Amino acid sequence: MTTELTYESTLRELATDKGVLRYHEAGEGPPLLLLHGSGPGVTGWRNFRGNLPVLSQHFRCLVLEFPGFGVSDPTDEHPMLAAPGSVIRFLDGLGIDRVDVIGNSMGGIVGTNVALANPERIGRLVTVGGVGRNIFSPGPGEGIRLLMEFTEEPTRERLIQWLHSMVYDPKMVTEELIEERWEQATDPATLASARKMYSKAAMAFTAKFQAESDTPPYWAMLHKLKARTLITWGRDDRVSPMDMVLVPMRTIPDVEVHIFPNCGHWVMIEQKEAWEHAVLAFLTRKDAS
């Protein structure tokens, strides 16, 4: 008899020198680390809870909650800067030397950065949208602009507008989804953290810093990525438009790309079965080591 994978039954805690990291664990087998994206009310559980029943049949799934999103203890760092370090602390705390990674949007960027800096720690890498840079489309994309507007003035109407930008099928935006996202996104600490990332001032600072920095952006270093990589993308993504895939598709040495039709940014939710099938085929294939 299979135990139902509920929030409570899968929730775990790991004490670290920078606070408690919370995560969800399900299944047995090789470790598979799942990293969530950003945005109002996001958590790792909400990103991947629908995929755990299938993935946990093959892997020991570990859904990490990044600091600064209202679940794990926050740090003093910018949430995007804190995330890669939290991954290493998490793996070290659980005694995991090497792991396969699935990263959604921001989580894909974090997983890529960890793999670039620690190639011995990451086996295979699956990303969901978000990785790369705009080539033909203007940046930031529609979804990011709506995210900035919500962060500046968090209203229910702006949250709903942003949620609609995340999906191809508007029926995906249910009252239940709106309510759970609204509760988390308007928590004062979580909102303050979001403003570090997506307020207009924060975005302007980031753009200025990148323009003046001598350090190359991560997407310019993808030719050094050692991990065998599967990039998954929604054809109708309005958050990270599909032309962003061109740089990683051309420059990552060992990369495959799977584009899903009639699908927005949340590929693992909106094209759940097709996405799971493609990801499992990639992760369990004999030649993938």
Disulfide bonds with the S-S distance in Angstrom:
none
